[in-house]
Amino acid sequence: MKVGSRCGFCLLHRGYQQILRATEDESVRLEAVRQLLALLGEGFGPEAIPSVIGSDRDRIIRRVTGCPDTYAEMKHTANEQALAFLPVIEEYLQGQPAADWLRTACKIACIANVIEYDVPGHSPDFDEVISRVGEEGFYIDDIIEFKGLLGPGVRVLFLTDNAGEIAFDRLVVRELRRRGCLVTVAVKGGPSLNDALMVDAEAVGMLEETDQMITTGTDAVGVNLSETSEEYNRVHQGADVILAKGMANWETLTEYPAPCPTMFLFRAKCEPVATVVGAPLQSNVAKLVPEGWLL
């Protein structure tokens, strides 16, 4: 997905918020902002991909400020809060008809995609949204078609997004495996916004839910296949179905032909993504694309 005009504002806003958390030294903040503006001045244009610029931005901030992970404390808190809430959500899921468990688990995981920080105009308040879980649905709803792809021995690659929400992704992984799928879950290989790392997967119990746990091998925002590791690429190319959580995975993976049917599952939290996918802001999206599809 290419940038929209609002992406420039968001890229700068998110960068500045990270800089404020990374250091209290005004001279360091000034230099980080200077280099961020230079990056945008040179790289922001009609063919730019927002998550690719975002990766370069975050690397500049880490290098200039010396802060390795500007979201570390927020991710830890999000994981703890999600785990505290998880039993209530599991009870709610079990109260639904068994035939609807996969749809409901996907909806819960999609609602949990609100746990993202520093997106202008977006609230990361999961408690407020989940209180309306019974009223929430999918604006784009390809769950039935997705279910038709699943079954014993089907190799599913699950691409996680944010810390905190990864606790609720467990419910989806559980349902995929209940259908006999062989599930590989991938987290980021290094700090990338508030995305889940292996330590977050361990903290919320994801390792006990999945058949295989890997990283992308890179700290890139989304999944930039020009940077991912050989291990990740083997799994990506060998998957029968990919389930990609979050807007950044939409931004990056839509630039490559889909190697297999791919389900994009996310909350449309910003105008450029909502416009491109064709959904209102703050709506839930479950969009399945066929093998070979390219935006």
Long-range contacts (C-beta under 8 A, 24 or more apart in sequence): 1-49, 1-50, 1-250, 1-251, 1-252, 1-254, 1-255, 1-272, 1-273, 1-276, 1-295, 2-46, 2-47, 2-48, 2-49, 3-44, 3-45, 3-46, 3-48, 3-49, 3-50, 3-53, 3-272, 4-271, 4-272, 4-275, 4-276, 6-270, 6-271, 6-272, 7-44, 7-48, 7-50, 7-53, 7-272, 8-40, 8-44, 9-120, 10-50, 10-119, 10-120, 10-270, 11-40, 11-44, 11-50, 11-53, 11-54, 11-57, 12-36, 12-37, 12-40, 13-118, 13-120, 14-54, 14-57, 14-118, 14-119, 14-193, 15-57, 15-58, 15-61, 17-117, 17-118, 18-58, 18-61, 18-70, 18-71, 18-118, 19-61, 19-65, 21-67, 21-70, 21-71, 22-61, 22-62, 22-65, 22-66, 22-67, 22-70, 23-65, 23-66, 23-67, 28-64, 28-65, 29-65, 31-64, 32-60, 32-61, 32-64, 32-65, 35-60, 35-64, 36-60, 36-61, 49-251, 49-252, 49-255, 50-251, 50-272, 51-220, 51-221, 51-222, 51-224, 51-248, 51-251, 51-252, 52-220, 52-221, 52-224, 52-252, 54-193, 54-221, 54-248, 55-192, 55-219, 55-220, 55-221, 55-224, 58-191, 58-192, 58-193, 58-219, 58-221, 59-219, 62-191, 68-191, 69-191, 70-191, 71-117, 71-163, 71-191, 71-193, 71-194, 72-191, 74-117, 74-163, 74-194, 75-163, 75-164, 75-194, 75-196, 75-197, 75-200, 76-163, 76-203, 78-115, 78-162, 78-163, 78-164, 78-165, 78-194, 79-163, 79-164, 79-166, 79-167, 79-200, 79-203, 79-204, 81-126, 81-164, 82-112, 82-115, 82-126, 82-164, 82-165, 82-166, 82-167, 82-168, 82-204, 83-167, 83-203, 83-204, 83-205, 85-126, 85-127, 85-130, 86-167, 86-168, 86-170, 89-130, 89-133, 89-168, 89-171, 90-171, 92-133, 93-171, 101-175, 101-178, 102-143, 102-147, 102-172, 102-175, 102-176, 102-179, 103-143, 105-171, 105-172, 105-174, 105-175, 106-143, 106-172, 106-265, 106-286, 107-133, 107-136, 107-137, 107-138, 107-284, 108-133, 108-168, 108-171, 109-165, 109-168, 109-169, 109-171, 109-172, 109-245, 109-265, 110-138, 110-265, 110-266, 110-267, 110-284, 110-285, 110-286, 111-136, 111-267, 111-284, 112-162, 112-164, 112-165, 112-167, 112-168, 112-169, 113-161, 113-162, 113-165, 113-245, 113-246, 113-247, 113-265, 113-266, 113-267, 113-269, 114-267, 114-269, 115-162, 115-163, 115-164, 115-165, 115-194, 116-161, 116-162, 116-193, 116-194, 116-246, 116-269, 117-193, 117-194, 119-269, 119-270, 120-270, 121-270, 122-269, 122-270, 122-282, 126-164, 126-165, 136-284, 137-284, 138-283, 138-284, 138-285, 138-286, 139-268, 139-279, 139-280, 139-283, 139-284, 139-285, 140-277, 140-278, 140-279, 140-283, 140-285, 140-286, 140-287, 141-286, 142-263, 142-286, 142-287, 142-288, 143-286, 145-288, 146-241, 146-243, 146-263, 146-286, 146-288, 149-240, 149-241, 149-261, 150-176, 150-179, 150-180, 150-181, 150-241, 151-179, 151-180, 151-181, 152-179, 152-180, 152-181, 153-180, 153-181, 153-182, 154-179, 154-180, 154-181, 154-182, 154-240, 154-241, 155-181, 155-182, 155-184, 155-238, 155-239, 155-240, 155-241, 156-181, 156-182, 156-183, 156-184, 156-239, 156-240, 156-241, 156-242, 156-243, 157-184, 157-186, 157-235, 157-236, 157-239, 157-241, 157-242, 157-243, 158-183, 158-184, 158-185, 158-186, 158-210, 158-243, 158-245, 159-186, 159-223, 159-242, 159-243, 159-244, 159-245, 159-246, 159-249, 160-185, 160-186, 160-187, 160-195, 160-196, 160-201, 160-206, 160-245, 160-246, 161-195, 161-196, 161-245, 161-246, 161-248, 161-249, 161-266, 162-193, 162-194, 162-195, 162-196, 162-246, 163-194, 163-195, 163-196, 163-197, 163-200, 164-194, 165-196, 165-245, 166-196, 166-200, 166-201, 166-204, 166-206, 167-204, 167-205, 167-206, 169-206, 169-245, 170-204, 170-205, 170-206, 170-209, 172-243, 173-206, 173-209, 173-210, 174-209, 176-243, 177-209, 177-210, 177-211, 181-241, 182-211, 182-212, 183-210, 183-211, 183-212, 184-210, 184-211, 184-212, 184-213, 184-214, 184-235, 184-239, 185-209, 185-210, 185-212, 185-213, 185-214, 186-213, 186-214, 186-215, 186-216, 186-223, 186-232, 186-235, 187-213, 187-214, 187-215, 187-216, 188-215, 188-216, 188-218, 188-219, 188-220, 189-215, 189-216, 189-217, 189-218, 189-219, 189-229, 190-218, 190-219, 191-219, 192-219, 192-220, 192-221, 193-221, 193-248, 195-221, 195-246, 195-248, 220-252, 221-248, 221-251, 221-252, 222-246, 222-248, 222-249, 222-250, 222-251, 222-252, 222-253, 223-249, 223-252, 223-253, 224-252, 225-252, 225-253, 225-256, 247-273, 250-277, 254-294, 254-295, 255-294, 255-295, 256-294, 257-292, 257-293, 257-294, 258-289, 258-290, 258-291, 258-292, 258-293, 258-294, 259-291, 260-291, 261-288, 261-289, 261-290, 261-291, 262-288, 262-289, 262-293, 263-287, 263-288, 264-288, 264-289
